[in-house]
């Protein structure tokens, strides 16, 4: 199982809530997603990201399939211009 963790910081913090809804909408639409959770930051510290997404995939090919899926690509077109920063960690468990 490959876990894909993404921390996102938005230029406008208000975009994080919409991003959460859009990301959660990928569940069921993208078969390569085994699980997906999205959490918004609650403490808003100086070092906080606005959103944390954790998805799991069967393997690296499953992650690549998710990333190439048309629903993900459409969401990414909305998302990327709104991001100030993004950090990713992928690991196998």
N, C-alpha and C positions, 0 to 999 in steps of 0.2 A: 504494500500500500504506500503510495506517495502522497505526502501532505504538502500542500502549497499554501504558504502564509504570505499575505500581502498587507502591508501597512500603508495607508494613504493619507496624505495631508493635502487639503484643498486650498486653492487660492481664496475661496469664499467658503467658510466652514458650514454654511447653510446647505451647500450642495451634498454634504455627507449623507443626510437623511434620504435624499432622492437616490443617491448611489446605492445605499443599502437596499432600498426597494427594488431597484433595477437588478442588482446582483442576485437577490433572493429569487427574482423571477426567472433566473436561468435554470433553477432546479426543475427537473421534469422536461425542460426544453432541450437540454444538452445531455445526451445519454452518457457521456464520459464522466459526468460528475457523480461520484459515489455519495458524497455528502458535502454540504456547504453551509457555513454559519457566518454571519456578519454581525459585528458589534460596533457600536458607536462609543467614542471616548466620553467618559462622564466627569473626569476631574479637570480637564482642560489646563494642564500644567504647561509650562514653557517648552517641555520636551515631548509633549503628547502628539501622536498622530490623531487624526479625526476618526479614522475607520480602520478596523481590522477584519480581514476576510480570511477564513480558513476553509479550504476545500480539500477533499481527498479524491484520489484517482487510482485506478488499478496499478498504474505504472507510469513511467515517463512518456510512453506513447499515448496513454490516456490523457495526460496533461496537455500534450501537444495537440491532440484531437479537440479538447476543450478550447484551447486557445485559437484554433483555426475554425471553430464552428461559427457559422454565420450569425447566430444570436449573440455570441461573445464579441465578434468583430463589430457588430452594430452598436453594442453597449460601449465598447472601447472608443468608438468615434465620438460619443457623447462625453465620455469620462476623461480622456487624455487632455483635452484643452483646459479642463478645470483643475488639474492636479498641479500642485506646487512641488510635491515630492512623492516618491513611491519606493518602497523597499520590499524585497521579496526574499523569502527563505523557503527552500524546497528540501524535504528530507524523507527518507524511507524509514518506515517503522515495521 
